[in-house]
Amino acid sequence: MIQRFDIDGNPNLGVSILAKDNVAIVSPGLQDSYIKSIEETLKVPIIKTPICGSNLAGALMAGNTNGLIVSQHIFSHELDIIRDHGINVEVIPDKLTAIGNIIVANDNGAIAHPDISDVARRVIEKTIEVEVVKSTIAGNDIVGSTIAATNKGALVHPDATDEEIGLIEDVLDVPTKIGTVNRGVKLVGACIIANSHGVIVGNNTTGPELARIDQVFNLFGE
């Protein structure tokens, strides 16, 4: 299933909401109508909490069904809320704090900003239980913004090279295709909320973009 909506006029949904196959994390102030759409589309329980005092869960967190990783600026009570729901979450000790922008992961692997520390990489690998490979994508080190990935497929910035697409397919072990969202926006990871059950994109996303997304994430029958 694919849904289209903006949150208070903002189509960059991927920075606001984190979604995996077992959970979605949203701001506690998010309207009930949006929460209902997220539950129906992604088929996961919702955790309502700020992250680092903000409504930017997607930009500040990453992970997979094994665990979540988050900026070191998260507050202890926010961690408690997530852990009280039975979700494994660990803080990443690194100067790079927009974790969701610099790491993309699924249950098969993860790709990270090339400057992330080796200490941080070890914490990530232990928490989400997959290998972390450092790389840039399409000339960008914010790989979490250039790739939207699930356990079924990955959509990547249209300037990604064939070599980079091959890397994504090797590391995340899913079919990968280039594409855009929100009428030509290339930073697809910052704009898309996706898991294996469904995808949510902004209202500006065009018919051809939706068709590409449906194909990439193999949503037929969902």
C-alpha positions in Angstrom: 0.0 0.0 0.0 1.2 3.5 -0.8 -0.3 6.6 0.9 0.3 10.2 0.1 0.2 13.1 2.6 2.1 16.0 4.0 2.5 16.7 7.7 1.6 20.3 8.3 2.6 21.1 4.8 5.9 19.4 5.0 6.4 16.6 2.3 9.8 15.5 3.7 8.3 12.7 5.8 11.5 10.7 6.2 13.1 13.2 8.5 10.1 13.2 10.8 9.1 9.6 11.2 11.2 6.4 11.6 9.6 3.2 10.4 10.8 -0.4 10.4 9.0 -3.7 10.0 8.3 -3.9 13.7 7.7 -0.3 14.8 7.2 3.3 13.8 8.3 6.3 16.0 6.4 9.5 15.7 6.2 12.8 17.5 3.7 12.8 20.4 2.0 15.8 18.9 1.2 14.1 15.6 -2.4 14.3 14.7 -4.5 11.1 15.1 -5.5 11.1 11.5 -1.8 10.8 10.4 -1.2 8.1 13.1 -4.1 6.1 11.8 -2.8 6.3 8.2 0.7 5.2 9.3 -0.8 2.2 11.2 -2.9 1.1 8.3 -0.2 1.5 5.7 2.9 0.2 7.5 1.0 -2.3 9.7 3.2 -1.7 12.8 2.7 -0.4 16.4 3.3 3.3 17.0 5.6 4.7 19.6 4.9 8.4 20.4 8.0 10.2 21.7 10.2 13.2 20.9 13.8 12.3 19.9 16.4 14.6 21.4 13.5 16.9 22.3 12.5 17.2 18.6 10.0 15.8 16.1 12.8 14.5 13.9 12.9 10.8 14.7 13.7 9.9 11.1 16.7 12.2 10.9 18.1 11.2 14.3 17.5 7.5 14.3 18.3 4.5 12.1 18.2 0.7 12.5 16.3 -2.5 11.6 14.1 -5.1 13.3 17.0 -6.1 15.5 17.5 -2.7 17.1 17.6 1.0 16.7 20.5 3.5 17.0 20.2 7.1 18.0 22.1 10.3 18.4 23.9 10.8 21.7 21.8 13.8 22.4 18.7 11.7 23.1 17.2 12.3 26.6 17.1 9.4 29.1 13.3 9.5 29.4 13.0 9.2 25.6 15.1 6.1 25.7 13.0 4.7 28.5 9.8 5.2 26.4 11.2 3.2 23.5 12.7 0.5 25.7 9.4 0.1 27.6 7.9 -1.0 24.3 10.4 -3.8 24.0 12.6 -2.2 21.4 16.3 -2.5 21.6 17.9 0.9 21.2 21.4 2.1 21.7 23.1 5.5 21.7 25.9 6.1 19.1 29.0 7.7 20.6 30.0 9.8 17.6 30.4 13.5 16.7 28.0 12.9 13.8 24.6 13.1 15.3 22.0 13.1 12.5 22.1 9.3 12.6 19.1 8.8 10.2 20.8 11.1 7.6 24.1 9.3 7.7 23.1 5.6 8.0 20.7 3.4 6.0 20.0 -0.1 7.2 17.7 -3.1 6.7 17.9 -6.6 8.2 20.7 -7.6 5.8 23.2 -4.8 6.1 24.0 -1.1 6.6 25.7 1.7 4.8 27.2 4.6 6.7 28.8 8.0 6.3 32.6 7.4 5.6 33.7 9.5 8.6 31.8 7.6 11.2 34.2 6.4 13.9 35.3 2.8 14.2 33.9 2.8 17.8 30.5 3.9 16.6 30.6 1.3 13.8 31.2 -1.5 16.3 28.3 -0.3 18.5 26.0 -0.1 15.4 27.0 -3.6 14.3 26.4 -5.1 17.7 23.0 -3.4 18.1 21.5 -4.0 14.7 23.4 -7.3 14.1 24.6 -6.6 10.5 27.8 -5.5 8.9 28.3 -1.8 8.4 30.0 -0.6 5.2 31.2 3.0 4.8 30.6 4.7 1.6 29.3 7.8 -0.2 26.4 7.7 -2.6 25.9 10.0 -5.6 28.7 12.2 -4.2 26.9 12.6 -0.9 28.1 11.3 2.5 24.5 11.6 3.9 23.7 8.1 2.7 20.6 7.9 4.9 19.1 10.7 2.9 20.2 9.4 -0.5 18.7 5.9 0.0 15.3 4.7 1.1 15.5 0.9 1.9 13.4 -1.9 3.2 13.8 -5.7 3.3 12.2 -5.8 -0.2 14.0 -3.1 -2.1 15.9 0.2 -2.2 15.3 3.5 -4.0 18.4 5.6 -4.5 19.3 9.1 -5.6 19.2 9.3 -9.4 22.9 10.4 -9.7 24.1 7.1 -8.1 26.6 5.3 -10.2 26.3 1.7 -11.4 29.1 0.8 -9.0 27.2 2.5 -6.1 24.0 0.7 -7.0 25.9 -2.6 -7.0 27.3 -1.8 -3.6 23.8 -1.1 -2.2 22.5 -4.4 -3.7 25.5 -6.3 -2.2 25.3 -4.8 1.3 21.5 -4.5 1.7 20.8 -7.6 -0.4 17.8 -6.1 -2.2 17.0 -5.0 -5.7 17.9 -1.3 -6.1 16.8 1.3 -8.6 17.2 5.1 -9.0 14.3 7.4 -8.6 12.8 10.6 -7.2 9.9 11.6 -5.0 7.8 14.8 -4.4 8.0 15.8 -8.1 11.8 15.4 -8.7 13.4 15.5 -5.2 16.5 13.4 -5.3 17.1 12.9 -1.5 14.6 10.1 -1.4 15.6 8.8 2.0 14.7 12.2 3.6 11.2 12.1 2.0 10.0 8.5 2.2 8.6 6.5 5.1 8.8 2.8 4.2 8.8 -0.7 5.5 8.1 -4.1 3.9 4.3 -3.5 4.2 3.9 -0.1 2.7 5.2 3.4 1.8 4.1 6.9 2.6 5.2 9.9 0.5 4.4 13.5 0.1 1.4 14.9 -1.8 3.6 16.2 -4.6 4.8 12.7 -5.6 3.8 12.1 -9.2 2.1 9.1 -10.9 5.3 7.9 -12.5 7.2 8.3 -9.2 4.5 6.3 -7.5 4.8 3.6 -10.1 8.5 3.4 -9.6 8.2 3.2 -5.8 5.6 0.5 -6.1 7.9 -1.5 -8.4 11.0 -1.0 -6.2 9.5 -1.9 -2.9 7.4 -4.8 -4.4 4.2 -3.7 -2.8 1.8 -5.7 -5.0 -0.7 -7.4 -2.8 0.1 -5.3 0.3 
